[in-house]
Amino acid sequence: MNHKRKCWFGQQTWSHVFFAHWPVNKTVLQPFIPYPFRLDTTENSAWLSMVAFQAMDSRFRYSPKGLAFRPFWQVNIRTYIRFGKERGIYFFTLYSNDQVAVKFGSLPGLPYVHIPMSITENNASIFLKSEKERDNFLVSHFDLSLQRKDILVTKDLHDWLTDRDTLYFRRKNKLIKGSLSHSPWQLYDATGHVKIKGMINKAMSSKLNEPLLMAAAPKTAYIHPFKTIGYV
């Protein structure tokens, strides 16, 4: 998507981007999705995803780089939904280790939550662990150690999981749509381990499968205005 042709109000550069994707029976996740959204599936399977990255150069449009917000880490817990015929992302939780970033990110109604994290990273690997467990969250604790490997030869599933620039959420009785624009993903294989705990474990009748792991090259994303698209 060419962000220069669209209205955007903010930008953010993502580095050390890692993905973990778990296939999950749709009957497990649907109760956590608010009406009127419904799960998007592929081959009759829903997916639970974790996306971890460091956010850098976060600033409003026309703001000088010297006024950018300090770097912070974010771990997004998400799935994939439909609203009518449109496909998008639904965030269960957006964890960050920066309290100010959480306050600003929560303003439009997104489910940002502050959580302390242990972090070790270099150019191609990351160790990230939540220092506190949150009660009554779908994923309340995470522990990941991942390393980026070779460029990934992408398949339809990889594109289905990552080629999404629209998000939906409810804020009280309002249905809200947001969007991002950025260059196409350059994906890589990744190896390592990811452990999660929370309500997802109680909702599953068996253990989660091993996740599909991926990494991505750094990129700058452009944030577009949120829109109220309906009421419930």
C-alpha positions in Angstrom: 0.0 0.0 0.0 1.3 3.4 -0.9 1.0 5.4 2.3 1.9 8.7 0.5 -1.5 8.5 -1.2 -3.4 8.0 2.0 -4.1 10.2 5.0 -2.0 9.1 8.0 -1.3 10.8 11.3 1.6 8.8 12.8 4.5 6.5 12.1 6.5 3.8 13.9 9.4 1.6 12.9 9.4 -2.0 13.9 12.6 -3.9 14.6 13.3 -7.4 16.0 10.0 -8.6 14.6 9.0 -12.2 15.5 5.8 -14.1 15.0 4.5 -17.3 16.6 1.2 -18.7 15.2 -0.9 -21.6 16.6 -3.7 -23.3 14.8 -6.7 -23.4 17.2 -10.2 -24.9 16.8 -12.5 -22.1 16.0 -15.0 -23.1 18.7 -12.3 -22.3 21.3 -11.6 -18.7 20.2 -15.1 -17.6 19.0 -16.4 -17.0 22.6 -13.6 -14.5 23.1 -14.6 -12.5 19.9 -17.3 -9.8 20.5 -20.4 -9.5 18.4 -20.7 -8.8 15.5 -17.2 -10.0 14.5 -16.7 -13.6 13.5 -13.5 -15.6 13.2 -11.7 -15.8 9.9 -10.4 -19.3 9.2 -8.3 -21.1 6.7 -8.8 -24.8 6.0 -11.4 -24.6 8.8 -8.9 -23.6 11.4 -8.6 -20.4 13.4 -5.2 -19.0 14.4 -3.9 -17.5 17.6 -0.8 -15.3 17.0 1.8 -13.6 19.0 3.8 -10.7 17.4 6.8 -9.3 19.3 8.8 -6.3 18.2 10.6 -3.2 19.4 8.9 0.0 18.4 11.2 2.9 17.5 10.9 6.4 16.0 7.2 6.6 17.1 6.0 10.1 16.2 3.2 12.1 14.7 3.2 13.2 11.1 5.4 16.3 10.5 7.0 15.9 13.9 10.8 16.0 13.7 12.7 12.8 14.4 14.2 14.4 17.5 10.7 14.5 19.1 10.1 10.8 18.6 8.9 8.7 21.5 11.5 6.6 23.3 11.9 2.9 22.0 9.7 0.4 23.7 8.8 -3.3 23.3 5.4 -4.7 22.4 3.9 -8.2 22.3 0.5 -8.4 20.5 -1.8 -11.3 21.1 -4.2 -11.5 18.1 -6.4 -13.5 15.9 -8.1 -13.0 12.5 -11.7 -12.0 12.0 -14.3 -10.9 9.4 -16.6 -8.0 9.6 -19.1 -8.5 6.8 -17.0 -9.4 3.8 -13.9 -7.6 5.1 -11.0 -9.4 6.7 -8.9 -8.0 9.5 -7.1 -8.4 12.8 -8.6 -8.6 16.3 -6.3 -7.9 19.3 -7.0 -9.7 22.5 -4.1 -7.8 24.3 -1.3 -5.5 23.3 1.4 -5.8 26.0 4.1 -3.2 26.4 6.9 -2.6 28.9 6.3 1.2 28.7 3.5 2.7 30.8 3.3 6.0 28.8 3.1 4.0 25.5 0.2 2.1 27.1 -1.6 5.2 28.0 -1.4 6.7 24.6 -2.2 3.5 22.8 -5.3 3.0 25.0 -6.8 6.3 24.0 -8.8 5.0 21.0 -9.9 2.0 23.0 -7.3 -0.6 22.0 -6.6 -3.2 24.8 -3.1 -2.0 25.8 -1.7 -3.4 29.0 1.5 -2.6 30.8 3.7 -5.5 31.8 7.4 -5.6 32.9 9.6 -7.7 30.6 13.0 -9.3 30.7 14.6 -8.5 27.3 17.9 -9.6 25.7 18.4 -9.0 22.0 20.9 -8.8 19.2 20.7 -8.4 15.4 19.1 -11.8 14.8 17.8 -13.2 18.1 15.6 -12.2 21.0 14.8 -13.4 24.5 11.6 -11.9 25.9 9.8 -12.9 29.1 6.9 -11.3 31.0 7.8 -10.5 34.6 4.2 -10.5 35.8 1.2 -12.8 35.1 -2.1 -11.1 34.4 -5.3 -12.8 35.6 -8.2 -13.5 33.3 -6.4 -12.8 30.1 -6.4 -15.2 27.1 -2.6 -15.1 27.2 -1.4 -13.9 30.6 2.3 -14.9 30.5 4.8 -15.4 27.7 8.4 -16.6 27.5 10.1 -16.7 24.1 13.6 -17.3 22.8 13.8 -17.0 19.1 16.5 -16.7 16.4 16.0 -15.4 12.8 17.3 -17.8 10.1 17.1 -17.8 6.3 14.7 -15.9 4.1 11.4 -17.7 4.0 9.9 -19.0 0.8 6.4 -17.9 1.5 3.3 -20.0 1.0 -0.4 -19.0 1.0 -0.6 -19.5 4.8 2.2 -17.1 5.5 0.6 -14.4 3.4 -2.8 -15.2 5.0 -1.3 -14.6 8.5 0.7 -11.5 7.8 -0.8 -9.7 4.8 -3.4 -7.7 6.8 -3.5 -4.0 7.3 -6.9 -3.5 8.9 -8.0 -4.0 12.6 -11.3 -4.0 14.3 -12.4 -3.5 17.9 -15.3 -2.5 20.0 -15.3 0.5 22.4 -18.4 0.3 24.5 -21.2 0.3 21.9 -19.0 1.6 19.0 -17.5 -0.6 16.3 -14.1 0.9 15.3 -11.9 0.3 12.3 -8.2 1.2 12.0 -5.7 0.6 9.3 -1.9 0.7 8.7 0.1 0.9 5.6 3.7 -0.3 5.0 5.9 -2.1 2.5 5.4 -5.8 1.9 6.8 -8.1 4.5 10.2 -9.7 4.1 9.8 -12.9 6.1 12.4 -15.3 7.5 12.3 -18.7 9.1 12.8 -18.7 12.9 13.8 -21.3 15.4 13.5 -21.4 19.2 10.8 -21.8 21.7 7.7 -20.0 22.8 5.7 -20.7 26.0 2.4 -19.1 26.9 0.0 -19.4 29.8 -3.5 -18.0 30.4 -7.1 -18.7 29.7 -6.2 -20.3 26.4 -4.8 -23.3 28.3 -8.1 -23.7 30.2 -10.2 -23.3 27.0 -8.3 -26.0 25.1 -9.2 -29.7 25.5 -5.6 -30.5 24.7 -2.2 -28.8 24.5 -1.5 -26.3 21.8 0.4 -27.5 18.9 3.9 -26.3 18.3 3.7 -22.8 16.8 4.7 -21.8 13.3 7.6 -19.4 13.9 8.7 -16.6 11.6 10.7 -13.4 11.7 10.6 -10.3 9.6 12.9 -7.5 8.4 12.5 -4.1 10.1 9.9 -1.8 8.5 8.2 1.6 9.0 4.4 1.5 9.4 2.1 4.4 8.9 -1.0 4.8 11.1 -4.3 6.0 9.6 -7.2 7.6 11.5 -9.6 5.4 13.3 -13.2 5.4 12.1 -16.5 4.5 13.8 -18.2 2.1 11.4 -21.3 1.1 13.4 -23.0 0.7 16.8 -24.2 -2.3 18.8 
